[in-house]
Amino acid sequence: MKLSILIPAYNCENYIGNCLESLVNQDLPNSDYEILVINDGSKDNTKQVIEQFASKHSNILFHDQINMGVFKTRNNLLKMAKGQYIFNIDADDYIVANSLKALFEIASQNNVDFLGFGSTTTDKKNLIGSGRLKKDLDVKKISGIEFISQNSSLKITVWWYLVNSAFLKDNNLLFEEGNPLADGPFTLKVLLKAQHVAYVPLDIYRHLIVPSSITHNINHSHLRKMVTYYVDVIYRYDQLASHLSDKSNTRQSNSVYLVDATKKIYHWRDVNLFVMFYTFIKSNIQISEIDKVLVDLKRNNIYPIKYFIGDRHNSLKHRLLTNLFNNKYFFYTLLYPFRLLHRLRIIKFS
């Protein structure tokens, strides 16, 4: 088996059919790739849609389970996968037609641990064509640490790359369960272990904008949970960066890459810290609760925000808000006016 495509599915009846349709319209024989789908206890018609596709396509393998959460489901899928390479895809996204053969051939012929490729964010469900599917590319392999170091706009989601399944097993790499933001730490752990990483500018993936997604949900109980998730993932990024920083202090080779990669991971830590302040504004969490979070982060030298401003986030808005968030008492003074303006849709925090 050349390729395993892994899809956790939960309450996605309006999208999973489009996703599966894009995956079966490919230039690989059915015997060369499997599409593994787990219905994670959906309460809508997701299961029925998947079953209809599975009945028509022999390489779609469907499993049903009680709700366990997205990353427990992703780990279950990883354990089932038989392909040489793994491709994680979200159930509401899709890919370009006839693109998998080129991706697999590049990955296998160059024997990479990790192969990244291009993506487009869209609100359309029919962008299945691509003007960038050239196969005769000059593929350059570097280490994952070099890759992190050299890419200021690095994505950390799980859907923009193939990863070698034997590499994952050899390094015991699985998702951290219980936090819906765990794809970032997973991607960085993969890259930090990988010695053979490549990226090709092929326009493959379609990331669909979905209003009901976890980052767009404005339910107050959900926002409370999101703060907990942000705090957890902030500490995970901090641990990864601190570990890499210790390495850069003891190793001579690739020390420049290690230093730069460490800064990139601290940047991702602070991106989550910055966005957590947006969640504070959109929620009804009391100032006393917010202060407990910030005091703890400051005690661990994570707050104030230090690494957010850079190549990716350098606008006047970002700079002003960073200064505001770093002065917590000024932030508390403006918190309730901000909440009112946000609820009146006069200003947006997203």
MOHU-V918735 format. One record per backbone hydrogen bond with DSSP energy under -1.0 kcal/mol. NH is the residue of the N-H (numbers start at 1). CO is the residue of the C=O. If there is no record, write none. Layout:
NH & CO
NH & CO
This chain:
2 & 32
3 & 32
4 & 85
5 & 34
6 & 87
7 & 36
9 & 38
15 & 12
16 & 12
19 & 15
20 & 16
21 & 17
22 & 18
23 & 19
24 & 20
25 & 21
26 & 24
32 & 29
34 & 3
35 & 59
36 & 5
37 & 61
38 & 7
39 & 63
40 & 9
41 & 39
41 & 65
49 & 45
50 & 46
51 & 47
52 & 48
53 & 49
54 & 50
55 & 51
56 & 53
57 & 53
60 & 57
61 & 35
63 & 37
65 & 39
73 & 69
74 & 70
75 & 71
76 & 72
77 & 73
78 & 74
79 & 75
80 & 76
81 & 77
84 & 1
85 & 2
86 & 163
87 & 4
89 & 6
93 & 90
94 & 206
96 & 204
97 & 128
98 & 25
103 & 99
104 & 100
105 & 101
106 & 102
107 & 103
108 & 104
109 & 105
110 & 106
112 & 107
113 & 196
114 & 196
115 & 162
116 & 198
117 & 160
118 & 202
120 & 205
122 & 207
128 & 126
137 & 135
139 & 137
142 & 197
144 & 194
147 & 143
148 & 144
149 & 145
150 & 146
154 & 151
162 & 115
163 & 86
164 & 113
165 & 84
168 & 164
169 & 165
170 & 166
171 & 167
172 & 169
173 & 168
182 & 179
186 & 182
187 & 183
188 & 184
189 & 185
190 & 186
191 & 187
192 & 188
193 & 189
194 & 190
197 & 142
198 & 114
200 & 116
202 & 200
203 & 132
204 & 118
204 & 202
205 & 118
206 & 94
207 & 120
209 & 122
213 & 210
216 & 213
217 & 213
223 & 219
224 & 220
225 & 221
226 & 222
227 & 223
228 & 224
229 & 225
230 & 226
231 & 227
232 & 228
233 & 229
234 & 230
235 & 231
236 & 232
237 & 233
238 & 234
239 & 235
240 & 236
241 & 237
242 & 238
243 & 239
244 & 240
245 & 241
246 & 242
247 & 243
248 & 244
249 & 245
250 & 247
251 & 247
255 & 252
258 & 254
259 & 255
260 & 256
261 & 257
262 & 258
263 & 259
264 & 260
265 & 261
266 & 262
267 & 263
268 & 264
269 & 265
270 & 266
271 & 267
272 & 268
273 & 269
274 & 270
275 & 271
276 & 272
277 & 273
279 & 275
280 & 276
281 & 277
282 & 278
283 & 279
290 & 286
291 & 287
292 & 288
293 & 289
294 & 290
295 & 291
296 & 292
297 & 293
298 & 294
299 & 295
300 & 296
301 & 298
302 & 297
310 & 313
319 & 315
320 & 316
321 & 317
322 & 318
323 & 319
324 & 320
325 & 321
326 & 322
327 & 324
331 & 327
332 & 328
333 & 329
334 & 330
335 & 331
338 & 334
339 & 335
340 & 336
341 & 337
342 & 338
343 & 339
344 & 340
345 & 342
346 & 341
347 & 341
